[in-house]
């Protein structure tokens, strides 16, 4: 019986990486006799992922609601400069396989002595202007047996910044629990969306850039396009978003719902899932929308090439004018929208949980 350790920055923020890890860990617990543990670096206490009782959740390294500023500084320094000291305190057992569920801190916390898999859930272009961070990441990739990427964009970013490790790359697409998503969409919700409403789901921060989406939607409304926007999530831009919506008098057309634990019934009502992120690895929310027959509009970030299927399921935009045309095509043109809805339900079958688990088990069995 193999002992597997997953390390992740946070397993408690309700984000896409946490959802994928939950799917993977639960699937492995169901299909194998692996002994699985999850080590979270930072506990934010926003959401508790549904995790099998066969999966051991280790004590988080930092509790972000209870720890002092001094403790956070000490531990962040330890994570970067002496991560094995943290391992001695928080993950004391020996594991056959260690899998970091993203780069930087989760990868630093893995041991070289185990079969080492470093799984990247975004691109790594943000390291481009940070030589020291690149040095630390390169040192971490050196101990890796395999570097898993989740999209063509992710692979390109690793090859461009760390070409010496291209021979370690392998691709595993994120798996989507289509049945679970569809079941969740049937649960009752108090939120009712107007026709032609787009939804945004994600952190309200500069990487996800919800403010640009709000500004673009404002311009559409000013130009007479009959469309609305609903934003689900939370983050440091909440005050700025609220102020913009209030000052522009958009309260009846653009709504901030905050974080919603069960968003699928809301997504199902929407005309499109829209995000104008500056960086993504494989946007889980687009795949979840596709499972419900909802197409997407996105900037050219990681994973959208594969999900868009040459425009059949989503539209990739680079400017306001392209965004406007995408909204007209995806949201306003009902005949085209219905065709894209059918395409979404068919194309998402290529990103099944079963296929993802098959690939991961094959990797683990190489250890």
C-alpha positions in Angstrom: 0.0 0.0 0.0 1.5 3.3 -1.1 1.4 6.3 1.2 0.6 9.6 -0.7 1.0 13.1 0.6 -0.5 16.1 -1.2 0.8 19.6 -0.3 -1.3 22.6 -1.2 -1.1 26.3 -0.2 -4.7 26.4 1.0 -7.5 23.8 1.1 -10.0 26.2 2.7 -10.7 29.1 0.3 -13.2 27.3 -1.9 -11.1 27.9 -5.1 -10.7 25.8 -8.2 -7.5 24.0 -7.0 -9.2 23.0 -3.8 -12.1 21.5 -5.8 -9.8 19.6 -8.1 -7.8 18.2 -5.1 -11.0 17.1 -3.4 -12.1 15.3 -6.6 -8.6 13.6 -7.0 -8.2 12.6 -3.3 -11.8 11.3 -3.1 -11.4 9.4 -6.3 -8.1 7.8 -5.3 -9.6 6.8 -1.9 -12.4 5.1 -3.7 -10.5 3.4 -6.5 -7.2 2.4 -4.7 -5.8 1.2 -1.4 -3.5 4.2 -1.2 -3.1 5.9 2.2 -3.8 9.5 1.4 -2.9 12.7 3.4 -3.3 16.4 2.6 -1.0 19.0 4.1 -2.4 22.6 3.9 0.0 25.5 4.4 -2.6 28.2 5.1 -6.0 27.7 6.7 -8.4 30.5 5.8 -11.5 28.9 7.1 -13.7 30.0 4.2 -14.9 26.6 3.0 -14.5 23.0 4.1 -14.1 20.8 1.0 -16.0 17.5 0.9 -13.3 15.0 1.6 -13.6 11.2 2.1 -13.1 10.0 5.6 -10.5 7.7 4.1 -8.3 10.8 3.4 -6.3 12.2 6.4 -6.3 16.0 6.7 -3.1 17.1 8.5 -3.0 20.1 10.8 -2.5 23.3 8.8 0.9 25.0 9.1 -0.7 28.5 9.6 -4.2 29.4 10.8 -4.8 32.7 9.0 -7.6 33.7 11.4 -5.7 33.0 14.6 -2.0 33.3 14.0 -0.1 36.5 14.9 1.8 38.5 12.3 5.1 37.4 13.8 4.1 33.7 13.4 3.1 34.2 9.8 6.4 36.0 9.0 8.5 33.3 10.7 6.6 30.5 8.9 6.7 32.1 5.5 10.4 32.5 5.8 10.8 28.9 6.9 8.7 27.7 3.9 11.1 29.5 1.6 14.4 28.9 3.3 14.1 25.8 5.5 10.9 24.0 4.5 12.0 20.7 5.9 11.9 22.2 9.3 8.2 22.8 8.9 7.9 19.2 7.6 9.4 17.9 10.8 6.7 19.7 12.8 3.7 19.2 10.6 4.1 16.1 8.4 6.4 13.8 10.3 5.6 10.5 8.5 7.5 9.1 5.5 5.6 9.0 2.2 6.2 6.9 -0.9 4.9 9.7 -3.2 4.6 13.4 -2.5 2.6 15.6 -4.8 2.6 19.4 -4.6 -0.6 20.9 -5.7 0.9 24.0 -7.3 4.3 25.7 -7.5 6.2 27.8 -4.9 5.3 27.0 -1.3 3.5 23.6 -1.9 6.5 22.4 -4.0 9.1 23.6 -1.5 7.4 21.5 1.2 7.9 18.2 -0.7 10.8 15.8 0.0 13.3 14.7 -2.5 13.5 11.3 -0.9 9.9 10.4 -2.0 8.8 10.0 -5.6 8.3 13.7 -6.3 5.4 15.0 -8.5 5.0 18.8 -8.8 1.6 19.6 -10.3 1.1 23.2 -11.6 -2.4 24.7 -11.6 -1.7 27.9 -13.3 1.1 29.3 -15.6 4.4 30.4 -14.0 4.8 33.6 -16.0 4.5 35.6 -12.8 8.0 34.4 -11.8 9.5 36.0 -14.9 10.4 39.3 -13.2 11.4 37.7 -9.9 14.9 36.1 -10.2 15.0 34.9 -6.6 11.6 33.2 -6.8 12.7 31.6 -10.1 15.8 30.4 -8.4 13.8 28.8 -5.5 11.4 27.2 -8.0 14.2 25.9 -10.2 15.7 24.3 -7.1 12.4 22.7 -6.3 11.9 21.4 -9.9 15.4 19.8 -9.7 14.1 17.3 -7.1 11.0 16.6 -9.1 10.6 13.3 -10.9 7.6 14.6 -12.9 6.2 18.1 -13.4 2.5 17.9 -14.2 0.9 20.7 -16.3 -2.8 21.2 -16.9 -2.9 23.1 -20.2 -0.8 24.0 -23.2 -0.3 27.5 -21.8 1.0 26.0 -18.5 3.5 23.9 -20.5 4.7 26.8 -22.5 5.3 28.9 -19.4 7.4 26.2 -17.8 9.4 25.6 -21.0 10.1 29.3 -21.5 11.2 29.9 -17.9 12.7 26.5 -17.0 13.7 24.9 -20.3 16.2 22.6 -18.5 13.2 20.7 -17.0 11.1 20.2 -20.2 11.9 16.5 -20.2 10.0 16.1 -16.9 6.7 17.5 -18.2 3.5 15.6 -18.6 0.0 16.8 -19.1 -3.0 15.9 -17.0 -6.2 17.8 -17.7 -8.4 18.7 -14.8 -11.3 16.4 -14.3 -14.9 17.7 -13.8 -17.6 16.0 -11.8 -20.3 16.6 -14.3 -22.9 14.4 -12.5 -22.2 16.2 -9.2 -22.4 19.6 -10.8 -25.7 18.8 -12.5 -27.1 17.5 -9.2 -26.0 20.6 -7.4 -27.7 22.8 -10.0 -31.1 21.2 -9.1 -30.9 22.4 -5.5 -33.2 25.4 -4.7 -31.7 28.9 -4.6 -33.1 32.2 -3.5 -31.1 33.9 -6.3 -33.0 34.4 -9.5 -31.2 35.9 -12.5 -32.8 38.0 -15.2 -32.6 36.8 -18.8 -29.2 37.7 -20.5 -27.3 37.7 -17.2 -23.6 36.9 -17.2 -21.9 35.5 -14.1 -18.4 35.9 -12.7 -17.1 33.4 -10.1 -13.8 33.9 -8.4 -11.7 36.0 -6.1 -12.2 39.7 -6.3 -8.5 40.5 -6.8 -6.3 42.0 -9.5 -5.4 38.6 -11.1 -9.1 37.8 -11.7 -9.7 41.5 -12.6 -13.5 41.7 -11.9 -13.4 45.5 -12.0 -12.5 45.5 -15.7 -15.5 43.1 -16.3 -17.7 45.6 -14.5 -16.4 48.5 -16.5 -16.9 46.6 -19.8 -20.4 45.7 -18.8 -21.1 49.3 -17.9 -20.0 50.4 -21.4 -22.2 47.8 -23.0 -25.2 49.1 -21.0 -24.4 52.6 -22.0 -24.3 51.5 -25.7 -27.8 50.0 -25.4 -26.9 46.3 -25.0 -29.5 44.6 -22.9 -27.3 42.6 -20.5 -26.7 42.2 -16.8 -23.9 40.9 -14.6 -23.8 39.0 -11.3 -20.5 38.5 -9.4 -20.0 35.7 -7.0 -16.9 35.6 -4.7 -15.0 37.8 -2.3 -11.7 39.6 -2.0 -9.8 42.8 -1.4 -11.5 44.6 -4.4 -15.0 44.4 -2.8 -15.0 48.1 -1.7 -13.8 49.3 -5.1 -16.3 47.2 -6.9 -19.2 48.4 -4.7 -18.2 52.0 -5.0 -18.0 51.8 -8.8 -21.4 50.1 -9.1 -23.0 52.7 -6.8 -21.4 55.7 -8.4 -22.5 54.5 -11.8 -26.0 53.8 -10.7 -25.8 50.2 -11.8 -27.3 48.5 -8.8 -30.2 47.1 -10.9 -27.9 45.6 -13.6 -24.8 44.6 -11.8 -25.0 42.6 -8.5 -22.4 41.5 -6.0 -23.6 38.3 -4.3 -20.4 37.6 -2.2 -19.2 34.0 -1.7 -21.8 31.3 -2.5 -21.0 27.8 -1.3 -23.3 26.1 -3.8 -23.3 28.2 -7.0 -24.4 25.7 -9.6 -28.1 26.6 -9.5 -27.0 30.2 -10.2 -24.6 29.3 -13.0 -27.3 27.2 -14.7 -29.5 30.3 -15.0 -26.8 32.4 -16.6 -26.2 33.2 -20.3 -22.4 33.0 -20.0 -19.6 32.7 -17.5 -17.3 35.6 -17.9 -13.8 36.3 -16.5 -11.1 38.7 -17.8 -8.3 37.3 -15.7 -4.7 38.1 -16.3 -3.5 34.6 -15.4 -5.2 31.2 -15.1 -4.0 27.6 -15.3 -7.2 25.8 -16.1 -10.3 27.8 -15.2 -12.5 25.3 -13.3 -15.5 27.6 -13.4 -15.6 27.6 -17.2 -15.6 23.8 -17.2 -18.3 23.7 -14.5 -20.4 26.1 -16.6 -19.9 23.9 -19.7 -21.2 20.9 -17.7 -24.4 22.9 -17.3 -24.5 23.9 -20.9 -23.3 27.5 -20.3 -20.6 28.9 -22.7 -17.9 31.3 -21.6 -16.1 34.5 -22.5 -12.5 34.8 -21.4 -9.1 36.5 -21.9 -6.4 34.2 -23.5 -5.3 32.5 -20.3 -4.3 28.9 -19.5 -6.7 26.2 -20.4 -9.2 28.2 -22.5 -7.7 27.0 -25.8 -8.6 23.4 -24.9 -12.0 24.3 -23.4 -13.1 26.8 -26.1 -12.8 24.1 -28.8 -12.2 26.6 -31.6 -15.0 28.9 -30.4 -17.7 26.2 -30.2 -17.9 26.5 -26.4 -16.3 29.8 -25.5 -14.9 33.0 -27.0 -11.4 34.4 -26.2 -11.1 38.2 -26.2 -8.3 40.7 -26.0 -10.1 44.1 -26.0 -13.4 45.8 -25.2 -14.5 45.6 -28.8 -13.9 41.9 -29.0 -15.7 41.5 -25.6 -18.7 43.4 -27.0 -18.9 41.2 -30.1 -18.5 38.1 -27.9 -21.5 39.2 -25.8 -23.6 39.9 -28.9 -22.7 36.4 -30.2 -22.9 34.4 -27.0 -25.6 36.2 -24.9 -27.8 38.2 -27.3 -27.9 35.8 -30.4 -30.2 33.1 -29.1 -29.7 30.7 -32.0 -25.9 30.8 -31.6 -26.3 30.5 -27.8 -28.3 27.4 -28.1 -25.8 25.8 -30.5 -23.0 26.6 -28.0 -24.9 25.2 -25.1 -25.2 21.8 -27.0 -21.5 22.0 -27.8 -20.5 22.6 -24.2 -22.3 19.5 -22.9 -20.6 17.4 -25.5 -17.1 18.8 -25.3 -16.9 18.7 -21.5 -17.0 14.8 -21.7 -13.3 14.9 -22.7 -12.5 16.3 -19.2 -13.9 13.6 -17.1 -12.8 12.7 -13.5 -12.3 9.1 -14.6 -9.7 10.1 -17.3 -7.9 12.4 -14.8 -7.7 9.6 -12.2 -6.5 7.1 -14.7 -3.6 9.5 -15.6 -2.7 10.2 -12.0 -2.8 6.5 -10.9 -0.5 5.8 -13.9 1.9 8.4 -12.7 1.9 7.2 -9.1 2.5 3.6 -10.2 5.7 4.7 -11.8 7.1 5.4 -8.3 
